[in-house]
Amino acid sequence: MMVLVKDLFRDSSQVLIGSRDSSLWFNNWQGDGPILDDHEKGQVEDVQINEVFSNAHGWNLNFVNSWVPIEACHKVLKARLFLEDDRDKIIWFSSSSGLVTTKQAFEQIRRRKGTLLSRKHIWSARILIKKSCLVCKILNRSTY
């Protein structure tokens, strides 16, 4: 279950770049996932975005061309950075405010069963509860 939550969070969030303290490799700052996967962490030294990007000079092209995988170079160089003086922020795609709540995360990972049409119509605010209970007992062949 923990792996499922981690995958959900990684796939449903993005880092908005401010102070550029986020990882170039392992944070989703481009919006379509990290450049490298978690299983590659031991294979490459982690680099923060502020080490290879500055407001004055833009991207350090020598670093990008030497270290960033070829298929990701174009995405990195075209990426729109939200350059603010504030800290980097994580936003949640599934919410209009960008904030994650436990309820929203649970709703996304929970496996729902299909609702039966009959149950949907039995338990309605327009139907008296005692009538709903009677119909439910009949459908479930209950004797109590």
The first five atom37 places (N, CA, C, CB, O) and aatype in JSON, in Angstrom:
{
  "aatype": [12, 12, 19, 10, 19, 11, 3, 10, 13, 1, 3, 15, 15, 5, 19, 10, 9, 7, 15, 1, 3, 15, 15, 10, 17, 13, 2, 2, 17, 5, 7, 3, 7, 14, 9, 10, 3, 3, 8, 6, 11, 7, 5, 19, 6, 3, 19, 5, 9, 2, 6, 19, 13, 15, 2, 0, 8, 7, 17, 2, 10, 2, 13, 19, 2, 15, 17, 19, 14, 9, 6, 0, 4, 8, 11, 19, 10, 11, 0, 1, 10, 13, 10, 6, 3, 3, 1, 3, 11, 9, 9, 17, 13, 15, 15, 15, 15, 7, 10, 19, 16, 16, 11, 5, 0, 13, 6, 5, 9, 1, 1, 1, 11, 7, 16, 10, 10, 15, 1, 11, 8, 9, 17, 15, 0, 1, 9, 10, 9, 11, 11, 15, 4, 10, 19, 4, 11, 9, 10, 2, 1, 15, 16, 18],
  "atom_mask": [
    [1, 1, 1, 1, 1],
    [1, 1, 1, 1, 1],
    [1, 1, 1, 1, 1],
    [1, 1, 1, 1, 1],
    [1, 1, 1, 1, 1],
    [1, 1, 1, 1, 1],
    [1, 1, 1, 1, 1],
    [1, 1, 1, 1, 1],
    [1, 1, 1, 1, 1],
    [1, 1, 1, 1, 1],
    [1, 1, 1, 1, 1],
    [1, 1, 1, 1, 1],
    [1, 1, 1, 1, 1],
    [1, 1, 1, 1, 1],
    [1, 1, 1, 1, 1],
    [1, 1, 1, 1, 1],
    [1, 1, 1, 1, 1],
    [1, 1, 1, 0, 1],
    [1, 1, 1, 1, 1],
    [1, 1, 1, 1, 1],
    [1, 1, 1, 1, 1],
    [1, 1, 1, 1, 1],
    [1, 1, 1, 1, 1],
    [1, 1, 1, 1, 1],
    [1, 1, 1, 1, 1],
    [1, 1, 1, 1, 1],
    [1, 1, 1, 1, 1],
    [1, 1, 1, 1, 1],
    [1, 1, 1, 1, 1],
    [1, 1, 1, 1, 1],
    [1, 1, 1, 0, 1],
    [1, 1, 1, 1, 1],
    [1, 1, 1, 0, 1],
    [1, 1, 1, 1, 1],
    [1, 1, 1, 1, 1],
    [1, 1, 1, 1, 1],
    [1, 1, 1, 1, 1],
    [1, 1, 1, 1, 1],
    [1, 1, 1, 1, 1],
    [1, 1, 1, 1, 1],
    [1, 1, 1, 1, 1],
    [1, 1, 1, 0, 1],
    [1, 1, 1, 1, 1],
    [1, 1, 1, 1, 1],
    [1, 1, 1, 1, 1],
    [1, 1, 1, 1, 1],
    [1, 1, 1, 1, 1],
    [1, 1, 1, 1, 1],
    [1, 1, 1, 1, 1],
    [1, 1, 1, 1, 1],
    [1, 1, 1, 1, 1],
    [1, 1, 1, 1, 1],
    [1, 1, 1, 1, 1],
    [1, 1, 1, 1, 1],
    [1, 1, 1, 1, 1],
    [1, 1, 1, 1, 1],
    [1, 1, 1, 1, 1],
    [1, 1, 1, 0, 1],
    [1, 1, 1, 1, 1],
    [1, 1, 1, 1, 1],
    [1, 1, 1, 1, 1],
    [1, 1, 1, 1, 1],
    [1, 1, 1, 1, 1],
    [1, 1, 1, 1, 1],
    [1, 1, 1, 1, 1],
    [1, 1, 1, 1, 1],
    [1, 1, 1, 1, 1],
    [1, 1, 1, 1, 1],
    [1, 1, 1, 1, 1],
    [1, 1, 1, 1, 1],
    [1, 1, 1, 1, 1],
    [1, 1, 1, 1, 1],
    [1, 1, 1, 1, 1],
    [1, 1, 1, 1, 1],
    [1, 1, 1, 1, 1],
    [1, 1, 1, 1, 1],
    [1, 1, 1, 1, 1],
    [1, 1, 1, 1, 1],
    [1, 1, 1, 1, 1],
    [1, 1, 1, 1, 1],
    [1, 1, 1, 1, 1],
    [1, 1, 1, 1, 1],
    [1, 1, 1, 1, 1],
    [1, 1, 1, 1, 1],
    [1, 1, 1, 1, 1],
    [1, 1, 1, 1, 1],
    [1, 1, 1, 1, 1],
    [1, 1, 1, 1, 1],
    [1, 1, 1, 1, 1],
    [1, 1, 1, 1, 1],
    [1, 1, 1, 1, 1],
    [1, 1, 1, 1, 1],
    [1, 1, 1, 1, 1],
    [1, 1, 1, 1, 1],
    [1, 1, 1, 1, 1],
    [1, 1, 1, 1, 1],
    [1, 1, 1, 1, 1],
    [1, 1, 1, 0, 1],
    [1, 1, 1, 1, 1],
    [1, 1, 1, 1, 1],
    [1, 1, 1, 1, 1],
    [1, 1, 1, 1, 1],
    [1, 1, 1, 1, 1],
    [1, 1, 1, 1, 1],
    [1, 1, 1, 1, 1],
    [1, 1, 1, 1, 1],
    [1, 1, 1, 1, 1],
    [1, 1, 1, 1, 1],
    [1, 1, 1, 1, 1],
    [1, 1, 1, 1, 1],
    [1, 1, 1, 1, 1],
    [1, 1, 1, 1, 1],
    [1, 1, 1, 1, 1],
    [1, 1, 1, 0, 1],
    [1, 1, 1, 1, 1],
    [1, 1, 1, 1, 1],
    [1, 1, 1, 1, 1],
    [1, 1, 1, 1, 1],
    [1, 1, 1, 1, 1],
    [1, 1, 1, 1, 1],
    [1, 1, 1, 1, 1],
    [1, 1, 1, 1, 1],
    [1, 1, 1, 1, 1],
    [1, 1, 1, 1, 1],
    [1, 1, 1, 1, 1],
    [1, 1, 1, 1, 1],
    [1, 1, 1, 1, 1],
    [1, 1, 1, 1, 1],
    [1, 1, 1, 1, 1],
    [1, 1, 1, 1, 1],
    [1, 1, 1, 1, 1],
    [1, 1, 1, 1, 1],
    [1, 1, 1, 1, 1],
    [1, 1, 1, 1, 1],
    [1, 1, 1, 1, 1],
    [1, 1, 1, 1, 1],
    [1, 1, 1, 1, 1],
    [1, 1, 1, 1, 1],
    [1, 1, 1, 1, 1],
    [1, 1, 1, 1, 1],
    [1, 1, 1, 1, 1],
    [1, 1, 1, 1, 1],
    [1, 1, 1, 1, 1],
    [1, 1, 1, 1, 1]
  ],
  "atom_positions": [
    [[0.82, -1.19, 0.0], [0.0, 0.0, 0.0], [0.87, 1.26, 0.0], [-0.94, 0.0, 1.2], [0.53, 2.25, -0.64]],
    [[2.0, 1.22, 0.73], [2.87, 2.39, 0.8], [3.45, 2.73, -0.57], [4.0, 2.16, 1.8], [3.57, 3.9, -0.92]],
    [[3.81, 1.72, -1.34], [4.34, 1.95, -2.68], [3.28, 2.62, -3.54], [4.81, 0.62, -3.33], [3.59, 3.52, -4.33]],
    [[2.03, 2.19, -3.4], [0.94, 2.76, -4.17], [0.79, 4.25, -3.86], [-0.37, 2.02, -3.88], [0.6, 5.05, -4.77]],
    [[0.87, 4.62, -2.59], [0.74, 6.03, -2.19], [1.91, 6.84, -2.73], [0.66, 6.15, -0.65], [1.72, 7.96, -3.21]],
    [[3.12, 6.28, -2.66], [4.3, 6.98, -3.17], [4.17, 7.22, -4.68], [5.58, 6.18, -2.86], [4.46, 8.32, -5.16]],
    [[3.73, 6.19, -5.42], [3.54, 6.33, -6.86], [2.47, 7.37, -7.16], [3.16, 4.99, -7.49], [2.63, 8.19, -8.07]],
    [[1.38, 7.33, -6.41], [0.29, 8.28, -6.61], [0.79, 9.71, -6.39], [-0.88, 7.98, -5.67], [0.51, 10.59, -7.2]],
    [[1.52, 9.92, -5.32], [2.0, 11.26, -5.02], [2.97, 11.74, -6.1], [2.68, 11.29, -3.65], [2.9, 12.89, -6.54]],
    [[3.88, 10.86, -6.52], [4.85, 11.23, -7.55], [4.15, 11.57, -8.86], [5.86, 10.1, -7.77], [4.52, 12.53, -9.54]],
    [[3.12, 10.79, -9.22], [2.44, 10.99, -10.49], [1.43, 12.14, -10.47], [1.75, 9.73, -10.88], [1.03, 12.63, -11.53]],
    [[1.01, 12.57, -9.28], [-0.04, 13.59, -9.18], [0.45, 14.92, -8.64], [-1.15, 13.09, -8.31], [-0.36, 15.76, -8.26]],
    [[1.75, 15.12, -8.6], [2.26, 16.37, -8.06], [3.39, 16.9, -8.94], [2.74, 16.18, -6.61], [3.97, 16.18, -9.75]],
    [[3.68, 18.17, -8.74], [4.77, 18.81, -9.46], [5.42, 19.84, -8.55], [4.26, 19.47, -10.77], [4.75, 20.45, -7.72]],
    [[6.72, 20.01, -8.72], [7.44, 21.02, -7.95], [7.46, 22.31, -8.76], [8.9, 20.54, -7.61], [7.91, 22.33, -9.91]],
    [[6.96, 23.4, -8.17], [7.09, 24.72, -8.78], [8.4, 25.3, -8.29], [5.87, 25.67, -8.43], [8.63, 25.43, -7.08]],
    [[9.25, 25.65, -9.2], [10.6, 26.07, -8.86], [10.6, 27.52, -8.37], [11.52, 25.92, -10.07], [10.09, 28.42, -9.03]],
    [[11.19, 27.7, -7.21], [11.37, 29.03, -6.63], [12.85, 29.27, -6.4], [0.0, 0.0, 0.0], [13.52, 29.89, -7.22]],
    [[13.34, 28.76, -5.28], [14.76, 28.94, -4.95], [15.64, 27.91, -5.66], [14.96, 28.83, -3.44], [16.86, 27.97, -5.55]],
    [[15.04, 26.99, -6.39], [15.73, 25.96, -7.19], [16.53, 24.98, -6.33], [16.67, 26.63, -8.18], [17.59, 24.5, -6.73]],
    [[15.99, 24.68, -5.12], [16.63, 23.71, -4.23], [16.25, 22.27, -4.55], [16.28, 24.02, -2.79], [16.77, 21.35, -3.94]],
    [[15.35, 22.07, -5.5], [14.87, 20.73, -5.84], [15.9, 19.97, -6.66], [13.55, 20.81, -6.6], [16.77, 20.56, -7.3]],
    [[15.78, 18.67, -6.62], [16.68, 17.8, -7.37], [16.41, 17.9, -8.86], [16.55, 16.34, -6.9], [15.26, 17.8, -9.3]],
    [[17.44, 18.08, -9.63], [17.31, 18.08, -11.09], [16.84, 16.73, -11.58], [18.65, 18.46, -11.76], [16.04, 16.64, -12.51]],
    [[17.34, 15.65, -10.95], [17.07, 14.3, -11.43], [15.77, 13.7, -10.9], [18.2, 13.41, -11.06], [15.01, 13.11, -11.66]],
    [[15.5, 13.85, -9.62], [14.5, 13.02, -8.95], [13.21, 13.74, -8.55], [15.09, 12.43, -7.75], [12.31, 13.09, -8.02]],
    [[13.09, 15.03, -8.79], [11.84, 15.74, -8.52], [11.1, 15.99, -9.83], [12.11, 17.07, -7.78], [11.73, 16.19, -10.88]],
    [[9.79, 15.99, -9.76], [8.97, 16.25, -10.94], [8.78, 17.76, -11.08], [7.6, 15.52, -10.85], [7.75, 18.3, -10.66]],
    [[9.73, 18.43, -11.64], [9.64, 19.89, -11.81], [9.25, 20.26, -13.23], [10.97, 20.55, -11.45], [8.97, 21.42, -13.51]],
    [[9.23, 19.29, -14.15], [8.83, 19.55, -15.53], [7.34, 19.28, -15.76], [9.67, 18.7, -16.49], [6.76, 19.74, -16.74]],
    [[6.72, 18.53, -14.84], [5.3, 18.23, -14.96], [4.98, 16.88, -15.57], [0.0, 0.0, 0.0], [3.83, 16.46, -15.57]],
    [[6.0, 16.19, -16.09], [5.73, 14.87, -16.68], [6.61, 13.79, -16.04], [5.97, 14.9, -18.19], [6.92, 12.78, -16.67]],
    [[6.99, 14.0, -14.81], [7.78, 13.02, -14.07], [9.24, 13.42, -13.96], [0.0, 0.0, 0.0], [9.71, 14.29, -14.69]],
    [[9.95, 12.79, -13.04], [11.37, 13.09, -12.88], [12.19, 12.61, -14.08], [11.91, 12.45, -11.61], [11.76, 11.72, -14.82]],
    [[13.35, 13.2, -14.27], [14.23, 12.8, -15.37], [14.72, 11.37, -15.14], [15.43, 13.77, -15.52], [14.75, 10.57, -16.08]],
    [[15.1, 11.05, -13.91], [15.57, 9.71, -13.57], [14.63, 9.08, -12.54], [17.02, 9.75, -13.03], [14.03, 9.79, -11.74]],
    [[14.51, 7.78, -12.57], [13.68, 7.06, -11.6], [14.43, 6.86, -10.3], [13.25, 5.71, -12.17], [15.65, 6.97, -10.23]],
    [[13.65, 6.55, -9.25], [14.24, 6.35, -7.92], [15.29, 5.24, -7.92], [13.15, 6.03, -6.91], [16.27, 5.32, -7.18]],
    [[15.09, 4.2, -8.72], [16.04, 3.08, -8.7], [17.41, 3.47, -9.28], [15.48, 1.9, -9.47], [18.36, 2.7, -9.17]],
    [[17.52, 4.65, -9.88], [18.79, 5.11, -10.43], [19.55, 6.04, -9.47], [18.54, 5.83, -11.75], [20.59, 6.58, -9.83]],
    [[19.02, 6.22, -8.25], [19.63, 7.16, -7.3], [21.08, 6.85, -6.98], [18.84, 7.17, -6.03], [21.88, 7.77, -6.86]],
    [[21.43, 5.61, -6.83], [22.8, 5.26, -6.49], [23.76, 5.37, -7.66], [0.0, 0.0, 0.0], [24.98, 5.32, -7.47]],
    [[23.24, 5.51, -8.87], [24.08, 5.5, -10.06], [24.57, 6.88, -10.47], [23.33, 4.88, -11.2], [25.51, 7.0, -11.25]],
    [[23.94, 7.92, -9.95], [24.3, 9.27, -10.35], [24.26, 10.19, -9.12], [23.34, 9.8, -11.47], [23.44, 10.0, -8.22]],
    [[25.15, 11.16, -9.09], [25.17, 12.11, -7.97], [24.0, 13.08, -8.11], [26.53, 12.89, -7.92], [23.75, 13.62, -9.18]],
    [[23.29, 13.28, -7.01], [22.14, 14.19, -7.05], [22.63, 15.63, -7.24], [21.3, 14.06, -5.75], [23.61, 16.05, -6.63]],
    [[21.93, 16.37, -8.07], [22.29, 17.75, -8.39], [21.04, 18.6, -8.18], [22.84, 17.89, -9.85], [19.96, 18.25, -8.64]],
    [[21.21, 19.73, -7.5], [20.09, 20.65, -7.35], [20.03, 21.58, -8.55], [20.21, 21.47, -6.04], [21.05, 21.88, -9.17]],
    [[18.83, 22.02, -8.87], [18.64, 22.88, -10.05], [19.47, 24.15, -9.93], [17.16, 23.22, -10.23], [19.98, 24.65, -10.93]],
    [[19.59, 24.69, -8.71], [20.35, 25.94, -8.56], [21.84, 25.78, -8.85], [20.17, 26.47, -7.15], [22.56, 26.77, -8.99]],
    [[22.32, 24.54, -8.94], [23.73, 24.3, -9.29], [23.97, 24.39, -10.8], [24.16, 22.93, -8.78], [25.1, 24.59, -11.23]],
    [[22.92, 24.24, -11.59], [23.09, 24.21, -13.05], [22.22, 25.25, -13.78], [22.76, 22.83, -13.59], [22.18, 25.29, -15.01]],
    [[21.53, 26.1, -13.01], [20.7, 27.14, -13.62], [20.84, 28.41, -12.81], [19.22, 26.7, -13.71], [20.8, 28.38, -11.58]],
    [[20.99, 29.54, -13.49], [21.0, 30.83, -12.8], [20.17, 31.82, -13.61], [22.45, 31.36, -12.61], [20.03, 31.68, -14.83]],
    [[19.63, 32.81, -12.93], [18.83, 33.83, -13.63], [19.67, 34.58, -14.66], [18.23, 34.83, -12.62], [19.18, 34.94, -15.73]],
    [[20.92, 34.81, -14.34], [21.78, 35.61, -15.21], [22.19, 34.85, -16.48], [23.02, 36.05, -14.46], [22.24, 35.44, -17.56]],
    [[22.49, 33.56, -16.34], [23.06, 32.83, -17.47], [22.17, 31.7, -18.0], [24.37, 32.25, -17.07], [22.48, 31.1, -19.03]],
    [[21.07, 31.41, -17.32], [20.23, 30.3, -17.75], [20.88, 28.96, -17.42], [0.0, 0.0, 0.0], [21.56, 28.84, -16.4]],
    [[20.68, 27.97, -18.26], [21.21, 26.63, -18.03], [22.72, 26.57, -18.3], [20.48, 25.61, -18.9], [23.22, 27.23, -19.22]],
    [[23.4, 25.79, -17.51], [24.8, 25.47, -17.76], [24.8, 24.41, -18.87], [25.55, 24.97, -16.44], [24.63, 23.23, -18.59]],
    [[24.98, 24.85, -20.1], [24.85, 23.96, -21.26], [25.86, 22.83, -21.25], [25.0, 24.75, -22.53], [25.56, 21.72, -21.7]],
    [[27.07, 23.09, -20.75], [28.07, 22.02, -20.68], [27.58, 20.87, -19.8], [29.41, 22.57, -20.13], [27.73, 19.7, -20.15]],
    [[26.99, 21.22, -18.66], [26.48, 20.19, -17.75], [25.3, 19.46, -18.4], [26.05, 20.82, -16.41], [25.26, 18.23, -18.42]],
    [[24.35, 20.22, -18.93], [23.15, 19.6, -19.51], [23.54, 18.66, -20.65], [22.18, 20.68, -20.03], [23.06, 17.53, -20.7]],
    [[24.38, 19.11, -21.55], [24.77, 18.27, -22.68], [25.6, 17.06, -22.27], [25.54, 19.1, -23.69], [25.58, 16.03, -22.95]],
    [[26.34, 17.18, -21.16], [27.21, 16.08, -20.73], [26.5, 15.05, -19.85], [28.39, 16.63, -19.99], [26.78, 13.86, -19.94]],
    [[25.56, 15.51, -19.0], [25.02, 14.64, -17.98], [23.55, 14.27, -18.16], [25.19, 15.26, -16.68], [23.13, 13.21, -17.72]],
    [[22.78, 15.12, -18.79], [21.35, 14.84, -18.94], [21.18, 13.87, -20.1], [20.53, 16.15, -19.17], [21.76, 14.07, -21.17]],
    [[20.37, 12.81, -19.91], [20.14, 11.87, -21.01], [19.64, 12.6, -22.27], [19.12, 10.79, -20.59], [18.88, 13.56, -22.18]],
    [[20.07, 12.12, -23.42], [19.77, 12.79, -24.69], [18.29, 13.04, -24.88], [20.3, 11.97, -25.86], [17.88, 14.12, -25.31]],
    [[17.46, 12.03, -24.55], [16.01, 12.19, -24.74], [15.41, 13.24, -23.82], [15.31, 10.87, -24.53], [14.3, 13.72, -24.07]],
    [[16.12, 13.61, -22.74], [15.6, 14.6, -21.8], [16.19, 15.99, -22.01], [15.87, 14.15, -20.39], [15.66, 16.97, -21.47]],
    [[17.28, 16.12, -22.77], [17.96, 17.41, -22.96], [17.0, 18.48, -23.48], [19.13, 17.26, -23.92], [16.95, 19.59, -22.93]],
    [[16.26, 18.16, -24.51], [15.35, 19.14, -25.11], [14.29, 19.58, -24.11], [14.68, 18.54, -26.36], [13.98, 20.77, -24.01]],
    [[13.75, 18.62, -23.34], [12.73, 18.96, -22.34], [13.3, 19.86, -21.26], [12.15, 17.7, -21.7], [12.65, 20.81, -20.82]],
    [[14.52, 19.57, -20.83], [15.14, 20.37, -19.78], [15.37, 21.8, -20.27], [16.48, 19.75, -19.32], [15.04, 22.76, -19.57]],
    [[15.92, 21.94, -21.46], [16.25, 23.27, -21.97], [15.0, 24.09, -22.28], [17.1, 23.16, -23.22], [15.04, 25.32, -22.21]],
    [[13.9, 23.45, -22.61], [12.64, 24.15, -22.92], [11.74, 24.32, -21.7], [11.89, 23.41, -24.01], [10.72, 25.0, -21.78]],
    [[12.11, 23.71, -20.58], [11.27, 23.74, -19.39], [11.08, 25.17, -18.9], [11.87, 22.88, -18.28], [12.01, 25.97, -18.89]],
    [[9.87, 25.44, -18.49], [9.54, 26.76, -17.95], [9.73, 26.71, -16.43], [8.07, 27.19, -18.33], [9.03, 25.97, -15.74]],
    [[10.66, 27.48, -15.93], [10.9, 27.52, -14.5], [10.12, 28.69, -13.9], [12.41, 27.65, -14.18], [10.14, 29.8, -14.44]],
    [[9.46, 28.44, -12.8], [8.7, 29.48, -12.12], [9.65, 30.18, -11.16], [7.45, 28.89, -11.36], [9.69, 29.87, -9.97]],
    [[10.42, 31.11, -11.69], [11.49, 31.71, -10.9], [10.95, 32.77, -9.95], [12.54, 32.32, -11.82], [10.58, 33.87, -10.36]],
    [[10.92, 32.41, -8.7], [10.51, 33.32, -7.64], [11.6, 33.31, -6.6], [9.11, 32.91, -7.02], [12.5, 32.46, -6.63]],
    [[11.53, 34.23, -5.69], [12.51, 34.25, -4.6], [12.06, 33.36, -3.45], [12.73, 35.67, -4.11], [12.76, 33.22, -2.45]],
    [[10.88, 32.78, -3.59], [10.32, 31.93, -2.56], [10.89, 30.52, -2.66], [8.78, 31.91, -2.66], [11.58, 30.21, -3.63]],
    [[10.61, 29.69, -1.69], [11.06, 28.29, -1.72], [10.32, 27.51, -2.8], [10.84, 27.62, -0.34], [9.25, 27.92, -3.25]],
    [[10.91, 26.39, -3.21], [10.23, 25.5, -4.14], [8.95, 24.98, -3.47], [11.17, 24.31, -4.56], [8.93, 24.76, -2.26]],
    [[7.91, 24.81, -4.26], [6.62, 24.36, -3.71], [6.13, 23.14, -4.47], [5.57, 25.49, -3.77], [6.33, 23.04, -5.68]],
    [[5.5, 22.23, -3.76], [4.9, 21.07, -4.4], [3.4, 21.35, -4.54], [5.16, 19.76, -3.57], [2.73, 21.72, -3.58]],
    [[2.89, 21.17, -5.77], [1.45, 21.33, -5.98], [0.86, 19.98, -6.35], [1.16, 22.38, -7.09], [1.54, 19.11, -6.9]],
    [[-0.4, 19.81, -6.04], [-1.15, 18.57, -6.26], [-2.11, 18.8, -7.41], [-1.91, 18.13, -4.97], [-2.97, 19.68, -7.34]],
    [[-1.98, 18.01, -8.49], [-2.81, 18.19, -9.68], [-4.3, 17.97, -9.43], [-2.35, 17.26, -10.77], [-5.14, 18.59, -10.08]],
    [[-4.63, 17.09, -8.48], [-6.02, 16.68, -8.29], [-6.84, 17.68, -7.49], [-6.06, 15.35, -7.61], [-7.99, 17.4, -7.16]],
    [[-6.27, 18.8, -7.17], [-6.98, 19.78, -6.35], [-6.87, 21.16, -6.99], [-6.43, 19.8, -4.91], [-5.82, 21.53, -7.52]],
    [[-7.95, 21.9, -6.93], [-7.93, 23.23, -7.54], [-7.01, 24.19, -6.78], [-9.34, 23.81, -7.6], [-6.48, 25.14, -7.36]],
    [[-6.83, 23.94, -5.48], [-5.96, 24.8, -4.67], [-4.49, 24.4, -4.79], [-6.39, 24.75, -3.22], [-3.61, 25.19, -4.43]],
    [[-4.22, 23.19, -5.28], [-2.85, 22.72, -5.36], [-2.37, 22.05, -4.09], [0.0, 0.0, 0.0], [-1.23, 21.58, -4.03]],
    [[-3.22, 22.01, -3.07], [-2.87, 21.38, -1.79], [-3.41, 19.96, -1.75], [-3.42, 22.21, -0.6], [-4.5, 19.68, -2.26]],
    [[-2.66, 19.07, -1.14], [-3.1, 17.68, -1.02], [-3.8, 17.49, 0.32], [-1.89, 16.7, -1.16], [-3.36, 18.02, 1.34]],
    [[-4.88, 16.73, 0.3], [-5.54, 16.34, 1.53], [-5.56, 14.83, 1.61], [-6.98, 16.92, 1.6], [-5.46, 14.14, 0.6]],
    [[-5.68, 14.33, 2.81], [-5.73, 12.88, 3.0], [-6.94, 12.3, 2.27], [-5.79, 12.52, 4.5], [-6.86, 11.23, 1.68]],
    [[-8.05, 13.01, 2.32], [-9.27, 12.54, 1.66], [-9.07, 12.39, 0.16], [-10.43, 13.51, 1.94], [-9.47, 11.38, -0.42]],
    [[-8.45, 13.36, -0.48], [-8.22, 13.28, -1.93], [-7.28, 12.14, -2.28], [-7.66, 14.61, -2.46], [-7.5, 11.43, -3.26]],
    [[-6.23, 11.97, -1.5], [-5.28, 10.88, -1.75], [-5.98, 9.53, -1.59], [-4.07, 10.98, -0.81], [-5.78, 8.63, -2.4]],
    [[-6.79, 9.4, -0.54], [-7.51, 8.14, -0.31], [-8.48, 7.86, -1.45], [-8.26, 8.18, 1.03], [-8.58, 6.73, -1.91]],
    [[-9.2, 8.86, -1.89], [-10.16, 8.68, -2.98], [-9.47, 8.2, -4.26], [-10.91, 9.98, -3.25], [-10.06, 7.45, -5.03]],
    [[-8.24, 8.62, -4.49], [-7.54, 8.23, -5.7], [-6.98, 6.81, -5.63], [-6.42, 9.19, -5.98], [-6.89, 6.14, -6.66]],
    [[-6.6, 6.34, -4.44], [-6.01, 4.99, -4.37], [-7.03, 3.92, -4.03], [-4.91, 4.97, -3.34], [-6.77, 2.73, -4.24]],
    [[-8.17, 4.31, -3.53], [-9.15, 3.31, -3.12], [-9.76, 2.64, -4.34], [-10.25, 3.95, -2.27], [-10.02, 3.27, -5.37]],
    [[-9.98, 1.36, -4.21], [-10.61, 0.6, -5.28], [-12.1, 0.53, -4.99], [-9.99, -0.84, -5.41], [-12.53, -0.08, -4.01]],
    [[-12.88, 1.14, -5.83], [-14.32, 1.16, -5.61], [-14.99, 0.02, -6.36], [-14.91, 2.51, -6.04], [-14.6, -0.35, -7.47]],
    [[-16.0, -0.51, -5.72], [-16.83, -1.48, -6.41], [-17.91, -0.7, -7.15], [-17.45, -2.53, -5.42], [-18.27, 0.4, -6.74]],
    [[-18.41, -1.27, -8.19], [-19.5, -0.63, -8.92], [-20.76, -0.59, -8.05], [0.0, 0.0, 0.0], [-21.06, -1.54, -7.33]],
    [[-21.48, 0.49, -8.13], [-22.72, 0.59, -7.36], [-23.84, -0.07, -8.13], [-23.06, 2.07, -7.04], [-23.97, 0.1, -9.35]],
    [[-24.64, -0.81, -7.4], [-25.79, -1.44, -8.02], [-26.87, -0.4, -8.23], [-26.32, -2.62, -7.16], [-27.14, 0.43, -7.36]],
    [[-27.48, -0.44, -9.37], [-28.51, 0.53, -9.69], [-29.65, 0.47, -8.69], [-29.03, 0.31, -11.1], [-30.18, 1.5, -8.28]],
    [[-30.03, -0.75, -8.29], [-31.13, -0.89, -7.34], [-30.79, -0.24, -6.0], [-31.47, -2.36, -7.14], [-31.63, 0.41, -5.4]],
    [[-29.54, -0.42, -5.53], [-29.14, 0.17, -4.24], [-29.14, 1.7, -4.33], [-27.73, -0.34, -3.83], [-29.5, 2.39, -3.38]],
    [[-28.73, 2.19, -5.46], [-28.68, 3.64, -5.65], [-30.07, 4.26, -5.52], [-28.07, 3.97, -7.01], [-30.22, 5.35, -4.98]],
    [[-31.06, 3.55, -6.03], [-32.42, 4.1, -6.0], [-33.16, 3.81, -4.7], [-33.22, 3.55, -7.16], [-34.11, 4.51, -4.36]],
    [[-32.73, 2.78, -3.98], [-33.39, 2.44, -2.71], [-33.06, 3.47, -1.64], [-32.98, 1.03, -2.23], [-33.95, 3.93, -0.92]],
    [[-31.79, 3.82, -1.53], [-31.35, 4.71, -0.48], [-31.28, 6.14, -1.02], [-29.97, 4.27, 0.08], [-30.22, 6.64, -1.39]],
    [[-32.42, 6.75, -1.06], [-32.54, 8.11, -1.56], [-33.19, 8.97, -0.49], [-33.35, 8.15, -2.88], [-33.98, 8.48, 0.32]],
    [[-32.86, 10.24, -0.5], [-33.44, 11.16, 0.49], [-34.94, 11.33, 0.28], [-32.74, 12.52, 0.43], [-35.66, 11.75, 1.19]],
    [[-35.41, 11.02, -0.92], [-36.85, 11.19, -1.22], [-37.69, 10.01, -0.75], [-37.05, 11.38, -2.71], [-38.92, 10.09, -0.76]],
    [[-37.06, 8.91, -0.34], [-37.79, 7.72, 0.07], [-37.68, 7.56, 1.58], [-37.26, 6.45, -0.66], [-36.6, 7.72, 2.15]],
    [[-38.8, 7.25, 2.23], [-38.79, 7.03, 3.67], [-37.84, 5.89, 4.01], [-40.21, 6.74, 4.2], [-37.75, 4.91, 3.28]],
    [[-37.14, 6.04, 5.13], [-36.15, 5.04, 5.52], [-36.8, 3.68, 5.76], [-35.41, 5.5, 6.79], [-36.23, 2.65, 5.4]],
    [[-38.0, 3.66, 6.37], [-38.63, 2.36, 6.65], [-38.97, 1.62, 5.35], [-39.9, 2.55, 7.51], [-38.93, 0.4, 5.31]],
    [[-39.31, 2.37, 4.29], [-39.58, 1.74, 2.99], [-38.27, 1.24, 2.37], [-40.3, 2.74, 2.04], [-38.24, 0.17, 1.77]],
    [[-37.22, 2.01, 2.5], [-35.92, 1.58, 1.99], [-35.46, 0.31, 2.68], [-34.87, 2.69, 2.18], [-34.95, -0.61, 2.04]],
    [[-35.65, 0.25, 4.01], [-35.27, -0.95, 4.77], [-36.07, -2.16, 4.32], [-35.47, -0.71, 6.27], [-35.51, -3.25, 4.17]],
    [[-37.38, -1.99, 4.1], [-38.23, -3.09, 3.66], [-37.77, -3.62, 2.3], [-39.71, -2.63, 3.59], [-37.64, -4.83, 2.12]],
    [[-37.52, -2.74, 1.36], [-37.08, -3.16, 0.03], [-35.71, -3.84, 0.12], [-37.01, -1.95, -0.93], [-35.47, -4.83, -0.58]],
    [[-34.83, -3.33, 0.96], [-33.51, -3.92, 1.14], [-33.64, -5.33, 1.71], [-32.63, -3.04, 2.06], [-32.94, -6.24, 1.27]],
    [[-34.52, -5.52, 2.69], [-34.74, -6.85, 3.26], [-35.27, -7.81, 2.2], [-35.72, -6.78, 4.45], [-34.84, -8.96, 2.14]],
    [[-36.19, -7.34, 1.38], [-36.75, -8.19, 0.33], [-35.65, -8.58, -0.66], [-37.92, -7.47, -0.41], [-35.55, -9.75, -1.04]],
    [[-34.84, -7.63, -1.08], [-33.79, -7.92, -2.05], [-32.73, -8.86, -1.47], [-33.13, -6.64, -2.52], [-32.18, -9.69, -2.19]],
    [[-32.45, -8.73, -0.22], [-31.43, -9.57, 0.42], [-32.01, -10.86, 0.98], [-30.74, -8.79, 1.53], [-31.29, -11.67, 1.58]],
    [[-33.32, -11.06, 0.8], [-34.04, -12.24, 1.29], [-33.84, -12.42, 2.79], [-33.57, -13.49, 0.54], [-33.66, -13.53, 3.29]],
    [[-33.89, -11.32, 3.47], [-33.69, -11.33, 4.92], [-34.99, -11.7, 5.61], [-33.19, -9.96, 5.42], [-36.07, -11.34, 5.14]],
    [[-34.89, -12.44, 6.74], [-36.08, -12.86, 7.47], [-36.28, -12.1, 8.77], [-36.02, -14.32, 7.76], [-37.29, -12.29, 9.44]],
    [[-35.37, -11.26, 9.13], [-35.5, -10.55, 10.42], [-36.33, -9.32, 10.31], [-34.15, -10.18, 10.97], [-36.53, -8.62, 11.3]]
  ]
}
